[in-house]
Amino acid sequence: MTDEQLLKAIQKTVTESLKDQFSVINDKLDELKKTQDEHTEIFDTQVLPSVTYIENNIKGYSDMYKMNNSNIKKLDKRVNILEEELSIETPKELILGEVR
């Protein structure tokens, strides 16, 4: 066998071996892709709508908190003015803490 024939035989063996290995790798990648697609479907149909619903509710509560906080501060200011003008001492348990 000449060097060229030996080289061709080695190349053929290596090429066939690589094809077999790539075939196994491709099969495993196909399985992973299928699993990923299943997880994506679950996320898109079950998780994402729930998260969106929760985010919207939290935003609504945040808006209500800001509005209530503003109204509480306005009311506290009005009551403080009245208490000062009427010389009423506010009980400590009724004094509002700093709300941010």
C-alpha positions, 0 to 999 in steps of 0.5 A: 500500500502506498502512502497515498492509498494509506492516507486515503484509507485513513481519511475515509475511516476518520470521515466515517467515524466523524459522520457517525459521531455527528449523527449521534450529536445531532440526534441529541441536539434534536432531543434538546431542541424538542425539550426546549420547544416544550418548555417554551410552550409551557412558559408562553401559555402558563407562566407568562400570562400569570406573570403579566397578570401579577405585574399589572396588579402590582402596578395598580396597587402601586398607583393606589398607594401613591394616591393614598399616600398623597391624600394622607399627607394632605389630610395630615397637613389640614389636621395639623393646621387645625390642631395648631389653631385650636391648641390641641395636642396630638396624642403620640399614637395618632402622629403619623410616621414619615411616609415616603 
